[in-house]
Amino acid sequence: MEENKNLTAERSLEIITEQIERSQRTITKNSALPLMWWGVCVTIFAPLIAYLWKNHGGPIWNTLWAVMWLIGFIGNWIIDKKKETVPTTFVSKTIGHVWSTFGLFCGGIGILFCLIGTGVLPLKLIIPNAYIFSCITSIISLCFGMSTCITGRIIQNLLIQRCGFIAGLGGFFTALFFSSYQQLYVMAGVTIIALIIPGVVIHIQNKK
């Protein structure tokens, strides 16, 4: 009787492990198009905003990021409708929490620094504009890399982990050497490494 219980417990553990592994594989497979989509969105908008910032009115063009997020969410919603359905699991919930936390922090940081930069918050004299934009790009790059790296750890994908690590630390320190609109090119580079490259590689693997 005790042996049967042990076998049942072992089999239950095997089933749980198989489900987790299956969920990880499916999530990895489904992540290819969203990674590429969001990567393309940022890579297009970052240089566009940089150009407009330099030639047509300054940092006010950062408001276009709101347009990018709207386009990104609409496209992501369309992609979600077409991809393979994944049952809600601890793995999928955790990844969702990671990226929702990323969005919350980066959105909050962006709004805060924009309010300081435009003078709405009376800290502009204490924190120069150049320092503001240097900080925001460095912090967002680091958050981006950390979220990507954590996602790679959760689904046990070494490529995503490495890309997130390189993009996060590389973007954080590289942004410190540039000012104002030039840092948007750093953001585009971070996105290519953290999102587009992993997305393309996973997509190619899915085709095999």
Phi and psi restraints in degrees (value plus and minus 20) as a CYANA .aco file:
   2 GLU   PHI     -86.2   -46.2
   2 GLU   PSI     -56.6   -16.6
   3 GLU   PHI     -84.3   -44.3
   3 GLU   PSI     -59.7   -19.7
   4 ASN   PHI     -82.2   -42.2
   4 ASN   PSI     -59.6   -19.6
   5 LYS   PHI     -84.5   -44.5
   5 LYS   PSI     -61.2   -21.2
   6 ASN   PHI     -84.6   -44.6
   6 ASN   PSI     -61.8   -21.8
   7 LEU   PHI     -83.5   -43.5
   7 LEU   PSI     -61.3   -21.3
   8 THR   PHI     -83.4   -43.4
   8 THR   PSI     -61.3   -21.3
   9 ALA   PHI     -85.0   -45.0
   9 ALA   PSI     -62.7   -22.7
  10 GLU   PHI     -84.4   -44.4
  10 GLU   PSI     -61.6   -21.6
  11 ARG   PHI     -85.9   -45.9
  11 ARG   PSI     -59.3   -19.3
  12 SER   PHI     -81.6   -41.6
  12 SER   PSI     -60.9   -20.9
  13 LEU   PHI     -85.4   -45.4
  13 LEU   PSI     -59.3   -19.3
  14 GLU   PHI     -83.0   -43.0
  14 GLU   PSI     -62.9   -22.9
  15 ILE   PHI     -82.6   -42.6
  15 ILE   PSI     -64.7   -24.7
  16 ILE   PHI     -81.8   -41.8
  16 ILE   PSI     -64.0   -24.0
  17 THR   PHI     -82.8   -42.8
  17 THR   PSI     -62.8   -22.8
  18 GLU   PHI     -82.2   -42.2
  18 GLU   PSI     -61.2   -21.2
  19 GLN   PHI     -84.8   -44.8
  19 GLN   PSI     -61.5   -21.5
  20 ILE   PHI     -83.9   -43.9
  20 ILE   PSI     -64.7   -24.7
  21 GLU   PHI     -84.5   -44.5
  21 GLU   PSI     -60.5   -20.5
  22 ARG   PHI     -83.9   -43.9
  22 ARG   PSI     -61.3   -21.3
  23 SER   PHI     -83.3   -43.3
  23 SER   PSI     -61.2   -21.2
  24 GLN   PHI     -82.6   -42.6
  24 GLN   PSI     -62.8   -22.8
  25 ARG   PHI     -85.0   -45.0
  25 ARG   PSI     -63.1   -23.1
  26 THR   PHI     -87.1   -47.1
  26 THR   PSI     -62.2   -22.2
  27 ILE   PHI     -83.3   -43.3
  27 ILE   PSI     -61.6   -21.6
  28 THR   PHI     -81.1   -41.1
  28 THR   PSI     -65.5   -25.5
  29 LYS   PHI     -80.8   -40.8
  29 LYS   PSI     -64.1   -24.1
  30 ASN   PHI     -94.1   -54.1
  30 ASN   PSI     -34.9     5.1
  31 SER   PHI     -99.7   -59.7
  31 SER   PSI     -34.5     5.5
  32 ALA   PHI     -78.5   -38.5
  32 ALA   PSI     -76.2   -36.2
  33 LEU   PHI     -86.3   -46.3
  33 LEU   PSI     -63.9   -23.9
  34 PRO   PHI     -80.1   -40.1
  34 PRO   PSI     -60.1   -20.1
  35 LEU   PHI     -80.4   -40.4
  35 LEU   PSI     -68.4   -28.4
  36 MET   PHI     -85.5   -45.5
  36 MET   PSI     -60.3   -20.3
  37 TRP   PHI     -82.3   -42.3
  37 TRP   PSI     -72.2   -32.2
  38 TRP   PHI     -85.5   -45.5
  38 TRP   PSI     -55.5   -15.5
  39 GLY   PHI     -82.4   -42.4
  39 GLY   PSI     -64.5   -24.5
  40 VAL   PHI     -84.1   -44.1
  40 VAL   PSI     -61.7   -21.7
  41 CYS   PHI     -77.7   -37.7
  41 CYS   PSI     -70.3   -30.3
  42 VAL   PHI     -87.5   -47.5
  42 VAL   PSI     -60.3   -20.3
  43 THR   PHI     -85.4   -45.4
  43 THR   PSI     -50.5   -10.5
  44 ILE   PHI     -98.9   -58.9
  44 ILE   PSI     -66.3   -26.3
  45 PHE   PHI     -92.6   -52.6
  45 PHE   PSI     -55.1   -15.1
  46 ALA   PHI     -80.2   -40.2
  46 ALA   PSI     -73.0   -33.0
  47 PRO   PHI     -85.5   -45.5
  47 PRO   PSI     -53.7   -13.7
  48 LEU   PHI     -82.4   -42.4
  48 LEU   PSI     -67.4   -27.4
  49 ILE   PHI     -84.7   -44.7
  49 ILE   PSI     -58.8   -18.8
  50 ALA   PHI     -80.7   -40.7
  50 ALA   PSI     -63.3   -23.3
  51 TYR   PHI     -83.8   -43.8
  51 TYR   PSI     -68.0   -28.0
  52 LEU   PHI     -84.6   -44.6
  52 LEU   PSI     -58.9   -18.9
  53 TRP   PHI     -79.5   -39.5
  53 TRP   PSI     -65.9   -25.9
  54 LYS   PHI     -90.9   -50.9
  54 LYS   PSI     -58.6   -18.6
  55 ASN   PHI    -129.8   -89.8
  55 ASN   PSI     -35.4     4.6
  56 HIS   PHI    -161.7  -121.7
  56 HIS   PSI      31.8    71.8
  57 GLY   PHI     101.0   141.0
  57 GLY   PSI     -22.7    17.3
  58 GLY   PHI      66.3   106.3
  58 GLY   PSI    -181.1  -141.1
  59 PRO   PHI     -87.6   -47.6
  59 PRO   PSI     -25.4    14.6
  60 ILE   PHI     -78.8   -38.8
  60 ILE   PSI     -43.9    -3.9
  61 TRP   PHI     -90.2   -50.2
  61 TRP   PSI     -28.5    11.5
  62 ASN   PHI     -82.9   -42.9
  62 ASN   PSI     -36.0     4.0
  63 THR   PHI     -83.1   -43.1
  63 THR   PSI     -38.6     1.4
  64 LEU   PHI     -86.3   -46.3
  64 LEU   PSI     -36.5     3.5
  65 TRP   PHI     -81.2   -41.2
  65 TRP   PSI     -52.5   -12.5
  66 ALA   PHI     -83.5   -43.5
  66 ALA   PSI     -59.1   -19.1
  67 VAL   PHI     -84.4   -44.4
  67 VAL   PSI     -61.3   -21.3
  68 MET   PHI     -81.3   -41.3
  68 MET   PSI     -63.4   -23.4
  69 TRP   PHI     -82.7   -42.7
  69 TRP   PSI     -58.1   -18.1
  70 LEU   PHI     -84.9   -44.9
  70 LEU   PSI     -68.6   -28.6
  71 ILE   PHI     -80.9   -40.9
  71 ILE   PSI     -61.7   -21.7
  72 GLY   PHI     -81.3   -41.3
  72 GLY   PSI     -64.6   -24.6
  73 PHE   PHI     -88.0   -48.0
  73 PHE   PSI     -57.9   -17.9
  74 ILE   PHI     -83.4   -43.4
  74 ILE   PSI     -67.8   -27.8
  75 GLY   PHI     -82.3   -42.3
  75 GLY   PSI     -60.3   -20.3
  76 ASN   PHI     -85.7   -45.7
  76 ASN   PSI     -56.4   -16.4
  77 TRP   PHI     -83.8   -43.8
  77 TRP   PSI     -60.9   -20.9
  78 ILE   PHI     -84.7   -44.7
  78 ILE   PSI     -62.3   -22.3
  79 ILE   PHI     -82.9   -42.9
  79 ILE   PSI     -61.8   -21.8
  80 ASP   PHI     -80.1   -40.1
  80 ASP   PSI     -53.7   -13.7
  81 LYS   PHI     -88.4   -48.4
  81 LYS   PSI     -45.8    -5.8
  82 LYS   PHI    -119.1   -79.1
  82 LYS   PSI     -36.4     3.6
  83 LYS   PHI    -103.8   -63.8
  83 LYS   PSI     146.8   186.8
  84 GLU   PHI     -84.0   -44.0
  84 GLU   PSI     113.5   153.5
  85 THR   PHI     -90.5   -50.5
  85 THR   PSI     113.2   153.2
  86 VAL   PHI    -137.4   -97.4
  86 VAL   PSI     103.8   143.8
  87 PRO   PHI     -78.7   -38.7
  87 PRO   PSI     126.2   166.2
  88 THR   PHI     -86.4   -46.4
  88 THR   PSI      98.6   138.6
  89 THR   PHI    -149.3  -109.3
  89 THR   PSI     154.5   194.5
  90 PHE   PHI     -80.1   -40.1
  90 PHE   PSI     -57.8   -17.8
  91 VAL   PHI     -83.5   -43.5
  91 VAL   PSI     -70.5   -30.5
  92 SER   PHI     -85.6   -45.6
  92 SER   PSI     -57.9   -17.9
  93 LYS   PHI     -84.1   -44.1
  93 LYS   PSI     -62.5   -22.5
  94 THR   PHI     -83.9   -43.9
  94 THR   PSI     -63.4   -23.4
  95 ILE   PHI     -83.0   -43.0
  95 ILE   PSI     -60.8   -20.8
  96 GLY   PHI     -81.1   -41.1
  96 GLY   PSI     -61.1   -21.1
  97 HIS   PHI     -86.0   -46.0
  97 HIS   PSI     -58.1   -18.1
  98 VAL   PHI     -80.7   -40.7
  98 VAL   PSI     -69.2   -29.2
  99 TRP   PHI     -97.4   -57.4
  99 TRP   PSI     -49.0    -9.0
 100 SER   PHI     -88.9   -48.9
 100 SER   PSI     -56.1   -16.1
 101 THR   PHI     -86.5   -46.5
 101 THR   PSI     -60.8   -20.8
 102 PHE   PHI     -77.7   -37.7
 102 PHE   PSI     -68.6   -28.6
 103 GLY   PHI     -82.2   -42.2
 103 GLY   PSI     -60.0   -20.0
 104 LEU   PHI     -84.1   -44.1
 104 LEU   PSI     -68.1   -28.1
 105 PHE   PHI     -85.9   -45.9
 105 PHE   PSI     -68.0   -28.0
 106 CYS   PHI     -87.2   -47.2
 106 CYS   PSI     -58.6   -18.6
 107 GLY   PHI     -83.7   -43.7
 107 GLY   PSI     -63.5   -23.5
 108 GLY   PHI     -84.5   -44.5
 108 GLY   PSI     -62.5   -22.5
 109 ILE   PHI     -83.5   -43.5
 109 ILE   PSI     -64.0   -24.0
 110 GLY   PHI     -81.3   -41.3
 110 GLY   PSI     -65.5   -25.5
 111 ILE   PHI     -84.1   -44.1
 111 ILE   PSI     -63.5   -23.5
 112 LEU   PHI     -81.3   -41.3
 112 LEU   PSI     -68.6   -28.6
 113 PHE   PHI     -91.2   -51.2
 113 PHE   PSI     -51.6   -11.6
 114 CYS   PHI     -85.8   -45.8
 114 CYS   PSI     -59.0   -19.0
 115 LEU   PHI     -85.2   -45.2
 115 LEU   PSI     -56.3   -16.3
 116 ILE   PHI     -90.4   -50.4
 116 ILE   PSI     -65.2   -25.2
 117 GLY   PHI     -83.1   -43.1
 117 GLY   PSI     -53.4   -13.4
 118 THR   PHI    -108.7   -68.7
 118 THR   PSI     -22.3    17.7
 119 GLY   PHI      68.9   108.9
 119 GLY   PSI     -18.3    21.7
 120 VAL   PHI     -84.7   -44.7
 120 VAL   PSI     -62.6   -22.6
 121 LEU   PHI    -115.0   -75.0
 121 LEU   PSI     111.0   151.0
 122 PRO   PHI     -97.9   -57.9
 122 PRO   PSI      35.9    75.9
 123 LEU   PHI    -142.7  -102.7
 123 LEU   PSI     -14.2    25.8
 124 LYS   PHI     -84.5   -44.5
 124 LYS   PSI     -54.2   -14.2
 125 LEU   PHI     -91.6   -51.6
 125 LEU   PSI     -47.1    -7.1
 126 ILE   PHI    -104.4   -64.4
 126 ILE   PSI     -59.0   -19.0
 127 ILE   PHI    -134.1   -94.1
 127 ILE   PSI      84.5   124.5
 128 PRO   PHI     -81.7   -41.7
 128 PRO   PSI     134.8   174.8
 129 ASN   PHI     -78.0   -38.0
 129 ASN   PSI     -61.4   -21.4
 130 ALA   PHI     -80.9   -40.9
 130 ALA   PSI     -60.3   -20.3
 131 TYR   PHI     -89.2   -49.2
 131 TYR   PSI     -58.0   -18.0
 132 ILE   PHI     -78.6   -38.6
 132 ILE   PSI     -71.1   -31.1
 133 PHE   PHI     -91.6   -51.6
 133 PHE   PSI     -51.0   -11.0
 134 SER   PHI     -83.3   -43.3
 134 SER   PSI     -65.0   -25.0
 135 CYS   PHI     -84.3   -44.3
 135 CYS   PSI     -67.3   -27.3
 136 ILE   PHI     -84.6   -44.6
 136 ILE   PSI     -60.8   -20.8
 137 THR   PHI     -87.8   -47.8
 137 THR   PSI     -61.8   -21.8
 138 SER   PHI     -83.2   -43.2
 138 SER   PSI     -65.5   -25.5
 139 ILE   PHI     -86.9   -46.9
 139 ILE   PSI     -64.4   -24.4
 140 ILE   PHI     -85.0   -45.0
 140 ILE   PSI     -59.4   -19.4
 141 SER   PHI     -81.4   -41.4
 141 SER   PSI     -62.8   -22.8
 142 LEU   PHI     -85.3   -45.3
 142 LEU   PSI     -63.4   -23.4
 143 CYS   PHI     -82.4   -42.4
 143 CYS   PSI     -61.5   -21.5
 144 PHE   PHI     -78.1   -38.1
 144 PHE   PSI     -70.9   -30.9
 145 GLY   PHI     -83.2   -43.2
 145 GLY   PSI     -61.2   -21.2
 146 MET   PHI     -83.9   -43.9
 146 MET   PSI     -63.8   -23.8
 147 SER   PHI     -83.4   -43.4
 147 SER   PSI     -62.5   -22.5
 148 THR   PHI     -85.0   -45.0
 148 THR   PSI     -64.0   -24.0
 149 CYS   PHI     -84.2   -44.2
 149 CYS   PSI     -63.2   -23.2
 150 ILE   PHI     -83.0   -43.0
 150 ILE   PSI     -61.4   -21.4
 151 THR   PHI     -80.1   -40.1
 151 THR   PSI     -63.7   -23.7
 152 GLY   PHI     -82.3   -42.3
 152 GLY   PSI     -56.6   -16.6
 153 ARG   PHI     -86.9   -46.9
 153 ARG   PSI     -60.7   -20.7
 154 ILE   PHI     -84.6   -44.6
 154 ILE   PSI     -64.6   -24.6
 155 ILE   PHI    -112.7   -72.7
 155 ILE   PSI     -13.5    26.5
 156 GLN   PHI      37.0    77.0
 156 GLN   PSI      29.4    69.4
 157 ASN   PHI    -135.2   -95.2
 157 ASN   PSI      88.5   128.5
 158 LEU   PHI     -85.6   -45.6
 158 LEU   PSI     -55.2   -15.2
 159 LEU   PHI     -81.1   -41.1
 159 LEU   PSI     -67.8   -27.8
 160 ILE   PHI     -84.1   -44.1
 160 ILE   PSI     -58.1   -18.1
 161 GLN   PHI     -80.5   -40.5
 161 GLN   PSI     -68.1   -28.1
 162 ARG   PHI     -85.3   -45.3
 162 ARG   PSI     -63.3   -23.3
 163 CYS   PHI     -82.9   -42.9
 163 CYS   PSI     -61.2   -21.2
 164 GLY   PHI     -83.6   -43.6
 164 GLY   PSI     -61.3   -21.3
 165 PHE   PHI     -83.9   -43.9
 165 PHE   PSI     -68.2   -28.2
 166 ILE   PHI     -84.2   -44.2
 166 ILE   PSI     -66.0   -26.0
 167 ALA   PHI     -85.0   -45.0
 167 ALA   PSI     -62.4   -22.4
 168 GLY   PHI     -85.0   -45.0
 168 GLY   PSI     -75.8   -35.8
 169 LEU   PHI     -90.4   -50.4
 169 LEU   PSI     -61.0   -21.0
 170 GLY   PHI     -81.4   -41.4
 170 GLY   PSI     -66.2   -26.2
 171 GLY   PHI     -86.3   -46.3
 171 GLY   PSI     -58.1   -18.1
 172 PHE   PHI     -79.8   -39.8
 172 PHE   PSI     -69.2   -29.2
 173 PHE   PHI    -100.2   -60.2
 173 PHE   PSI     -54.8   -14.8
 174 THR   PHI     -84.9   -44.9
 174 THR   PSI     -58.6   -18.6
 175 ALA   PHI     -81.0   -41.0
 175 ALA   PSI     -45.5    -5.5
 176 LEU   PHI     -89.1   -49.1
 176 LEU   PSI     -37.8     2.2
 177 PHE   PHI    -114.7   -74.7
 177 PHE   PSI     -20.1    19.9
 178 PHE   PHI    -145.0  -105.0
 178 PHE   PSI     143.1   183.1
 179 SER   PHI    -148.6  -108.6
 179 SER   PSI     137.1   177.1
 180 SER   PHI      22.8    62.8
 180 SER   PSI    -145.1  -105.1
 181 TYR   PHI     -84.8   -44.8
 181 TYR   PSI     -43.7    -3.7
 182 GLN   PHI     -83.2   -43.2
 182 GLN   PSI     -46.7    -6.7
 183 GLN   PHI     -89.5   -49.5
 183 GLN   PSI     -39.1     0.9
 184 LEU   PHI     -87.2   -47.2
 184 LEU   PSI     -48.6    -8.6
 185 TYR   PHI     -89.1   -49.1
 185 TYR   PSI     -53.5   -13.5
 186 VAL   PHI     -83.5   -43.5
 186 VAL   PSI     -63.1   -23.1
 187 MET   PHI     -80.7   -40.7
 187 MET   PSI     -59.6   -19.6
 188 ALA   PHI     -82.9   -42.9
 188 ALA   PSI     -61.8   -21.8
 189 GLY   PHI     -84.0   -44.0
 189 GLY   PSI     -61.2   -21.2
 190 VAL   PHI     -79.4   -39.4
 190 VAL   PSI     -62.4   -22.4
 191 THR   PHI     -86.9   -46.9
 191 THR   PSI     -59.6   -19.6
 192 ILE   PHI     -80.6   -40.6
 192 ILE   PSI     -64.0   -24.0
 193 ILE   PHI     -93.1   -53.1
 193 ILE   PSI     -63.0   -23.0
 194 ALA   PHI    -100.4   -60.4
 194 ALA   PSI     -48.4    -8.4
 195 LEU   PHI    -140.1  -100.1
 195 LEU   PSI     -73.8   -33.8
 196 ILE   PHI     -87.8   -47.8
 196 ILE   PSI     -67.8   -27.8
 197 ILE   PHI     -80.9   -40.9
 197 ILE   PSI     -70.8   -30.8
 198 PRO   PHI     -79.5   -39.5
 198 PRO   PSI     -60.5   -20.5
 199 GLY   PHI     -81.5   -41.5
 199 GLY   PSI     -64.3   -24.3
 200 VAL   PHI     -84.9   -44.9
 200 VAL   PSI     -64.5   -24.5
 201 VAL   PHI     -82.7   -42.7
 201 VAL   PSI     -65.4   -25.4
 202 ILE   PHI     -83.7   -43.7
 202 ILE   PSI     -60.5   -20.5
 203 HIS   PHI     -81.1   -41.1
 203 HIS   PSI     -62.7   -22.7
 204 ILE   PHI     -84.0   -44.0
 204 ILE   PSI     -62.2   -22.2
 205 GLN   PHI     -83.1   -43.1
 205 GLN   PSI     -56.6   -16.6
 206 ASN   PHI     -85.1   -45.1
 206 ASN   PSI     -49.4    -9.4
 207 LYS   PHI     -96.3   -56.3
 207 LYS   PSI     -40.0     0.0
